[in-house]
Amino acid sequence: MKLAEETGKIIVRCPNWVGDIVMATPVFEALRQSYPQAEIMALVRSYACDILDGSPWFDRVVGVDDKSGAGRSAQIAAVREFGAESALVFPNSWSSLLPIWRGGCRKIYGYRRNFRGLLLKGGPYPPRSGMKIKAVPTTDYYAELGRYLGLTLPEVVEPRLYVSEEAEERAGTIYNKYGISASDMVVGLNPGASFGSSKCWPGRYYAELAERLEGEYGCRLFMFTAPGEERIAQEIMGATKAGVIDMRNEGLDLSLLKPLVKRCCLLVTNDTGPRHYAVAFGVPVAVLFGSTDPGLTASNLEKTATIRLDIECSPCQEKVCPLGHHKCMEDMTVDMVYGEVRDLMLRVGIA
């Protein structure tokens, strides 16, 4: 089917979360390759616009807010002004679909979930196991949406990110400031998670792990945290004797995060957005799982160590431990994580 015939314009409503946006990039790439002359506008939550910096996929990137009346009205106006005939909607919600419909776009494609088929021009049904929707890796889930639209995607899809010149320059200034040379081993630590505390390995454990990595490998250590994660960042900086570089002091945002993660030889992280940055840049990554299901991101794992405890209540998919003990993370010892990290480093040849 053709997405751009009359106006030559296409709208893409991007996923909402950092990791999901990264996992949708193979479809972004395939869309641009299929419609090189089309004008493509991305609608993405405002906080995440920087993820798309430097990429060739979109001619316009519009930050949106679908949680307030004013934000929805602004989105409707942007859609109407753009005048696209077709739209590709990645989220499964009505709130991501309705502003595009109300903006006058009628050929909207997305997954047929939550009775949205009433307004969709077309789209696949989600895979099912019996009566339940089957959990599949998100990269594959999005790829099937692209294939439904006739986009050419390989059997194994791999995410990709681009770095803007401005972000590269900012990162270079940081390397010079801290005396980081091209030969230095750099390990990134990502201890937060906007999803909720259930995803977070305790800060005191990260503090000890940093000391052990620095002592064993003489590596330089970057710590990445987002707004709202100040408590765990302060806990780590107050507890560790390692020379951790706190990127909060460097104006870290989602654009600058890309070259910094790309520079890392290894990333140790909770199951959150920056782990997908690492995968997109081919950086080995050790992912600590607590409440979330590893099966939802079980793709492109060649350089990934998946670390989790097999306990009865995990994965619960809750933002805060509903039982109050957080054993899935509290009982994951530093010895266990360090051993898995060391094994990963040996496997990929960086130790």
FENDA-V138280 format. One line per field, one symbol per residue. phi: phi as a letter, one per 30 degrees, with the letter a starting at -180 (. if undefined). psi: psi as a letter, one per 30 degrees, with the letter a starting at -180 (. if undefined). burial: 1 if it has 9 or more other ideal C-beta (glycine too) atoms within 8 Angstrom, else 0. A space follows every 50 residues. Layout:
phi->???
psi->???
burial->???
This chain:
phi->.cdbbddibbcbcdeccedddddddddeddddddbdcdcccccbeedced dceidcdbdbbcdbbccbdddddddeddddddidcbbccddccdddcddd dddjdcccbaddbhidedcddalddddbbidcdddbedededdddddedi ddbddccbdbbbcdddddddddddddeciccddddccccbccadeldddc deeddddddeddddddcidcbcccbcejcdddddddddcccdddcddddc idbdddeddddedddabcaddaeeddeeddcidebccccbdcddddbdbh cecccccacdbeccdcicdbedcichdecdddddeddedddddddddcic b
psi->lkfjeefgkkkjjlleleeeeeffeeeeeeeeefiffljkkkkkkefgef efkflgekfkjkkljgfleeeeeeeeeeeeeehlflkjjelgleffeeee efffkfikklkilhgffefkelllklkljbfkkkklkeeeeeeeeeeegg kjklejkklkllkleeeeeeeeeeeeeghjlffkkkkkkifajfelfffk kkefeeeeeeeeeeeefhlkkkkkllkfgeeeeeeeeffkflikjjfffg hkafeeeefeeefkfkkkllilefeeeeefggkkkjkjkdfljfffgilh gegkkjklkilegkkfglekjffgfhefeegjleeeeeeeeeeeeeeghg .
burial->00110000111111100111111111111111011001011111100110 11111011011111110000110111111101011111111000111111 10101011111110010001001001110000000111111111111110 10100010101111001101100110000100001111111111011111 10111111111111001011111110001101101110110101111000 01011111111111111111111111111110111111111101011011 00111111000001110100100001111001010111011111100000 0
